[in-house]
Amino acid sequence: MSLNYKQAGVDVEAGEALVKWIQKSPHGKKHHQANIVSGIGGFASLFKVDFSTMKNPCLVTCTDGVGTKVKLGAQFRRWESLGQDLVAMCVNDMICCGGVPLLFLDYYATGKLDLEAAQSFLLGVQKACDESLCALVGGETAEMPSVYHEGDFDCAGFAVGVVDKDKALGAHLVKKGNRLIGVSSNGFHSNGYSLLRKVFAQDMDKWIDYLMQPTHLYVQLAENLKKENLTPNAIAHMTGEGIENLPRVIPENLAWKLKSWQWPEPFLEVQRRTKMSDGEMLRTLNCGVGLILIVDPLKFESTIKVVKDAGYDTFDVGEMIDRKSSEEEIII
């Protein structure tokens, strides 16, 4: 009895066909092409950099996945939106420290390579890289029939950017009296899906379009604010655990006094079905807010205008106040 790699479940030819498709695709190549010495197709990518305009350049690195949202994407064949989710989860983290994305790599693993699924997913990655001002320089596709069931896949993303250390954002710039602006999300983004798949299990067909809306990409918004001299003091990306992401950018002597905002109806439906309290909801899901910008009071109105001009809704979600106890970071 003879046995080869394809009979064992790994189709090398399909993998090679996918690489050729990526190399020919016009997407993912809008930015930094002059910096790419070698890219997709080799063992590694070479990316030439020139940081001469910065006093103290620091590389910014991020990695993330999209969690169990991949289960819905595979089940309902909504792969392209997951590609955008993957890029967004990385580059949206990057802008929180003031970083500018330069390049992105992806990892795509599956039991059996489905070219239609992989191409659709990677098209989403490519388009999201274009919108996020970074180049897709490489990645990896792994076929592992003994690890993943048929139709299943998982993905991870890796982003590299740069920030001048003197212009980095964070808790060191946040002061008492700073105002907080919530920037609208595009639905649930890529968090909470272990819960959401159970909440909507009985009528998933009714909710799938909303559940599969891709995560907003906020890189261009950050650049718009920078051009208007309105760069926030700090930015918090509302991912898993919702508002519990904010303490990452709150200094030890301050707390956030939260103002309530109107949640989109699907979030209210989750609350009705789960009976979770407002606090539990806020600490589980983004509740309609994808980013929180911490800004000087004098820049509050101007910042809101730029955010709205970029197509997002805004919410006044509170201000920074003195912290009265060591445990008091968020006052609801």
Secondary structure, DSSP 8 states (H G I E B T S, - for coil): ----TTTTT--HHHHHHHHHHHHH-STT-SS-GGGEEE-TTSSS-EE----TT-SSEEEEEEEE--TTHHHHHHHTT-HHHHHHHHHHHHHHHHGGGT-EEEEEEEEEEESS--HHHHHHHHHHHHHHHHHTT-EEEEEEEEE-TTTS-TT-EEEEEEEEEEEEGGG--SGGG--TT-EEEEEE-STTTTS-HHHHHHHTGGGHHHHHHHHT------HHHHHHHHHTT---SEEEE--TTGGGGGGGGS-TTEEEEE------HHHHHHHHHH---HHHHHTTS-TTEEEEEEE-GGGHHHHHHHHHHTT--EEEEEEEEE--STT-SEE-
